[in-house]
Amino acid sequence: MIIQNKNYFIENIISDHPEILVVMAGILGSFVSALNRIYASKDVFPRGKYTHLLKKANIYLIAYSLIPPLIGAIGAAILFTMFAGEIISGGLFPEFACTDVGGCQSYTDYLDKWKPKLPVDFAKLIVWGFIAGFSERFVPNILNQIATDNNK
């Protein structure tokens, strides 16, 4: 299928589903983090303990290639939900608003009509999604802090 409009992806996919954008940013952040680790020569996966498993298949390469992007995508999706639910808010974080005149009253409204409020909020969402992917401990640390604060 030939797309007539060059901006089809942005106008119809990203603007309607910003969660895709933040997950993509999380995956990109995890790739950048993985490249940093490769250049720093850090051995993330303890190969020495599993050399007998690595003789026929390069599990190390597969694990190293697939797990960080998965963690980045999940972390970015959780962070997106925390922003949308106003669990985290402030000037550095994206604001969300309902695009429906009647308001968002249901879960399907949240999925379809709850979007970043302004273009600057899309930019903030991309940055935070990237950070969530880049720092694998970022989102778990936030969740632990929220759990600790709620237990007080």
N, C-alpha and C positions, 0 to 999 in steps of 0.2 A: 504494500500500500504506500503510495506516495503522499506525503503530507504537504498540502498546499500552503499552509501557514507555517513559517519558520519558527514561530513562537508557540506552536501547539503544545509542546510539552510543558512549558512554563505556564501558559494561560489555562490549560485544562487539567493538568495533573498536579503540578506543584501548588498552584493557588487554591485548588479545591482540596488538596490533601497535604498540608504542610508536614504531617508526620513522616511522609516519604522523604521530604527534604531533610529533616533532622536525622533520620536514620542514615541517609546517605552521608551526611556530614560526620556522623559517628563512625561510620565505616572508614571514611577518609582519614579521620583522626587516628584510628587504630593502625592504619597502614603507615602513616607518618611515624607513629610511635614505634612500630615494628622496624621500620628503616633505621630509626635512631638507635635501637638496640643492636641491630646488625652492625652498624658502623661502630658502635661502642664495644662490640664483641662480647656482649653479655650472653651467657648461655641460659636461656629461660627454662628450657626443658632439660631435665637431668639425664642426658643421653647415656652417660656412663653406666647407669643402673639398668638400662634397657637395650644394651647393644645386641643381645641375643634376639630381640624382636626386630631389630633394624636391618638384619642381614638380607632379607628378601624384599622388604618394602621400606620405603623411606617414610616411615610414620612421623618422624621428627619434622620433616618438611611439610607434610600434610597438616599436622597439628599446629605447627608454627604459622602456617598460612591461613588456616580457617578459624581457629579459636579467637584470636584477637579481633577480627572483624565482627564475629558473632557477639562477643562481649561489648564491643563498641556500639553495635546496632541496638542491643538490648538496653545498654546504659542510656543511650540517647533517647530511646522510646520512653523509658521510665522518667527521664528528666523532662521530656515533652509533657507527659501527663502531670508531673508535679507543677510545671509552669501553668498548664491549662487549668489545673485545679486550684491554683493560687496557694499552693503549699509553700512555694518559694516565690517571693515577690520583692520588688524594689526597682530602683532606677536602672540597675545593670541587667535586669531580667525582662524578657518579653511579656507584654500584656496581651490578653486575649479578650475577644468580644464576640457576641453572637451576631451573625450576619442576617438573621431572620428578624423582620419587623415585629413579629409576634413574640419573640423571645425564644430561648432554648429551654424547653420544659422536659425533654426526655433524653435518654441515652442516644437515640438515633440523631436527635438534634445536635448533641455534643459531637458526634462523629461527623455529621454533615455540615454544620453551620458554626461551630465554635472554632474561630480562626485567630491568628495574630491580628491585633488591632490596626497597626500601621505598618508601612514598609520597613521602618526601622526595627520593628518587632520581629519581622522575618529575618533581618540581618542578625539580631541578637540570638535568635533561635539557631541559626546556622553556626554561629560562634560557640554557643554552649553545647550544641550537638557534637561539634568537633572536639571540644574539651572533654566531653564525656567519653568519646572514643579514644582520645589521646592518653588520658589518664585512667587506666582501668580501675583504679581504686576510688575515683572521684565520686561516682554515684553511690557505691556501697558505703562510703564514709558519710555522705549526706543522710542516707537512710538510717545508719547507726546513730547519727547525731539526733535526728528527729525522734527515733525510738527512745533514746536516752532522755531527751527533753520531755517527752510525754510520760515517762515513768516517774518523773519528779513530782 
